[in-house]
Amino acid sequence: MFSSGRAYLIVTSKLLFIMQLLVYFCRYMYNKYSFHMKKYITLFLLAVFMTGLLTSCKKKPPQTPILPPEESMVIDFSNFETGKSADFISFNKGVENSNWEFAALVAGYWRTILTATCVVPVYAFKLAAEQTPVWLKDEEVFQWSYSASVLTVTYKARLVGQIRTSDVLWKLYITKEGTGGFAEFLWVEGTSKSDGTSGQWTLYHSYTYQEKLLQIDWTKTSAGIGTVKYTYIRDKNDARVTDPFKNSYIEYGKTTGNYNAFYGIHYYNGQAFSDVDVEWSTTGLNGRVMAQLWFQDTPAGWHCWNGNLANITCP
């Protein structure tokens, strides 16, 4: 045991002696150089150090943000498609399917707005999911760039996504090419939670009237879209007078039960604001509507239709 311990001390002492010799040698070689040479060596070592530091600290692109689903901009009107315009003056109560037609007419207000002003940006946003974004490191944003054709007209779309602390900021820019073309402008902007479960959009009217038209609030569940709410927020109409439809809204959602879809509507009907509730089955097509101002019933009650859209006594 004593011999092993003594051998260990001898080896350790030799290693320390060799290391000390190396230190003395390095000092000797460094002292041999002139002052200017020492300066160059110091600068060189500093440059090597900084290069390594910058390389190790170089910011890598973050993970691509979750795109909100296209349904976040769209309300389903498919159960209420009708050839009638939203004209309540000439609408007749009491006809065979008047309950369903009234619900369809109210929904038609909103379908008209979507069709007239929002088709291009909504379709352009839908196409973003098919594209691969690029990371713009200077701006620190992701960008999707692509073309969208609507009714033989070509548009250029540029979607920008900026990751923030708890959400993602989105901006959709559109350019129209050809006859009647226009320069790039911001058509849609909004935010979504980082996990993609909810968000809000603001849609602008058009290139001619670059003013807020719709606010869309949406939520998403594991089963799909939970709710989508359109709120009309335009201050003035095209005639540049106060828009009476402002603050009208329609909220759409899916639920469980015999009636698995619903609208909650508050809108200006041309004479006054009115509240309308609609519930229906997306498979059986039967449903019901409640609108106290329209039906003049107190208290407000449900007015139903069957799978053939004909009026029935509510069960």
N, C-alpha and C positions, 0 to 999 in steps of 0.2 A: 504493500500500500504506500509506504514511504517513497519507494523508488518511482512509482507512477506519478505521485504528486510532484516530486522534484523534476521529473521529465517535462511535466506540463508547464512548470514555471520557467524552465529553460526555453521551451518553444515560444511561449508568450513573450518573453524578454527579447528574443531574436526578432519577432514580428514587430514589436514596438521600435526596436533599433532600426529596422529596415524602413519603417514608415517615417521615422525621424530623418533618416538620410534623404528620403524622397522630398520631404518638405524643404530641407536645406538646399537641395539641388534646384528645386523650382524657384526658390528665392534668389539663388545665385544666377540662374538663367535670366530671370526677370530684371535683375539689377544690371546685367550686362548691356541691356538695351538703353538707348538714349531716351531722353524725356519725350521727344516727339514720337518715337516708336512705341513707348508705353501708352501714349495718348491714342494712337491708332489701334493698338491692341484693345484698349478699354472700350473704344467706340465700336470696334468689331464685335466684341463680346456682348456689348449692350444691344447692338442690332440683332444679333442672334437670339438674345433673350426676348426682345420685344416681338420678333417674328413668331417665336414659339408661343408667346402669350396671346397674340392676336389670333393665331391659328386655333388655339385651344378655346378662345372666347367667341369665335365666329358664330353668329346666330343662325341656327338651322330653321328651315321653314316649319311652322307648326302643322298640326294635323288639319287636313281640309275640313272646314266647318260643315255641319249637317244642313243640307238644303231643305227649307220648308217644303212640304208637299204641295203639289199644284192645287189640291183641294182647299188649301188655306186661302185661296183667292176666289173660290167658286162655290156658289150655292146651287143645289140641285133643284131645278124647276121642272124636271121631266114629267112629274105626275100632274102638272097643271098647264100643259101646252094647249092653247086654244087659238083659233084664228081671229078672235074678237080683239079689238083694241081696248085699252083701259078707259072706257067711256061710261061713267056711271049715270050720266043724265039719261041715256037711252036704254039703260039696262032694266030689264023687267023682272021683278020679284014674282015668285009663285010658279014659274014655269017648271017643267019636269025636273030639270037638273040645275035649278037656280042656286042651290047651296054650293055645289061644287064650282059652278061658273063664277060665283062671287069670289070665292077663294082664288080661283085662277086669274080673275081680273086684277085683284090686289097684287098677287105675285107678278102679274104682267108688268106692273109699274117698274119693278126692279129688274125684271128680265130685259126690258127695253133699255134701261140705263146701261146694263152690262153689255148688251149687244151693240149699242150705238157708240160707246166711248171706250170700252175696256177690252174688246176682243184682241187687239194687237198686243198690248202689254201682257195680258194673261197668257196668251198663246206663246209669246216670246219667253216668258218665264218658264212655262212648261218644258220648252226645248232645252233649257239649261241643264236639266238632269241627264241629258244624253251627251253632254260635252265634258271635256277634261279641263279643269282650270289650270292656270299658271300662277306661280307665286311671284309677285312683284316686290322684291326685297326693299327697294327704296321707299315705296309707299306702305310697305308691310300690309298688303292686302292680297286676296285671291281674286283672279279675274277670269270670267268666262266670256269668250268672244265668239260670235257665230251669226249666221243669217237665219231669217225667218220669213217665209212666204205666206201671205194672207191674201186670198182672192187675186192671185197672179202678181201681187205687188211685193217687192222685196224690201225687207227692212234689215238693218244691221243692229244687233243687240250686243250690249256690253253690261254684264252683271258683275258687280264688285261686292265682295264680302270682307268685312273687317272684323276680326276677332277682338272682342273687348273682355273686360273682367268677367262678366256674368252673362253676356249675350253677344249676338253677332249683328252688326249693322249692315244692311243690304241697300244697294242702289242699282236700279236698272235704267240704263240709258238707251234710247232708241234713235236711229237715223233712218229716214225714208229715202230711197233712191228713185230715180226716174222722174216722170211727170208728176208735178205737185210735190216734189221731194222737200224735205226739210233737214236742217242741221241737227246734230245730236242734242238731245235735251233729256232731262231727268223726268221719266214718266212714272216710276214707282220707287218708293223708298220704304224702309221699315226695319223692324228688329225682330229677332227670334231668340228664345232662350237657348243657351248652349246645348242643351239636350234635345232641342227640337220639339218640345211639347206644347209651346204656345208662342204667340207673337202678335205683331200688329203691322199692317200695311197702310200706306197712304198712297192713293192713286191720284195723279193729276189729270186734269181734263183733257188737254191736247197741246200740241205745239203752239196753236194759235192762242189758247187760253191756258197758260202755264200756272194754273191755280188749283188748289186742293179740291177734289171732287168727292172722293169716298175715303172713309176710314174703315179698315177691315180688321176686326179683332177675331182671333181664332185660337182654338185649343185642340189638342190631339190626345187621344187615349191609345192604349195598347191595341185596341180593336180598329183604330182609324181616327178620322176626324171626329172630334167631339162636338164643337159648335163653330159656326162662322156667322159673324154679325157685320152687316153693312150699315154704316151710318153716313147719311148724305150731309156733307159739310161745306158745300159750295155757297159762298156768300151772295154772289150775283149770277144771274143767268146770262145767256148770250146777248140779250137786249140791254145788259148792264143795269138792270134793276134788281132790287132785293129778291132773292129766290125764295118763294114761299115754301118750297119743299125741304129747305134746310132743317136739319135735326130729325128728319124722318129716319126710321131704321127698320131693318128686318133681320131677325136672328133665326138661323136654321140649325137644327141639331138632330142627332139620332138618339134613341132611347130604347127601352125594352117595353114589352106589353103588346096589346092588340094594335095600338097605334104607335108605330116605332119611329115616326119622324114628325117634326113639328116646325111651325113658323110662329114667332112672336113679332107682331108688326105694329109700328106706330108711324102713321103717314098722313100727309096732307092730301085730301081727296079732291081738291079743287075748290072746296068751300070751307072746310074745317079740318082739324086734326082728328084722327080716329084711331082706335085700338082694335086690332083683329088678332085672334088666336086661331090657329089651324093645326089640326092633328090628323094624321092619316096612316094607312098601312102601305108600305112600299111594295108589298106583294099582292095583297087583296084589293088595293086601290080604293077601298072604302075609307071614309073619314068624316070629319065634322069641323064646323067653323062657329066661332062666337064673335059677334060684333054688335054691341048694344046700340051704337049710333045708327047702324044700318038697319037692323031688324026691329028696332024700337021695342024690345022686350025688357021688362023690369021684374025681377033682376035678370041680368044677361044670362042667356041659356045657349046650349049647343043646338046646332042645326046640322043634320047628318045627311049622308048619301051612301049608297051601297056600292058594290064592286062594279056596277054598270053606270055609276055616277048619277043615278037617279035619286031624287029626294026620298027620304024615309023618315019615319018617326024614330028618334034616337032611342036606342035600347037602354 
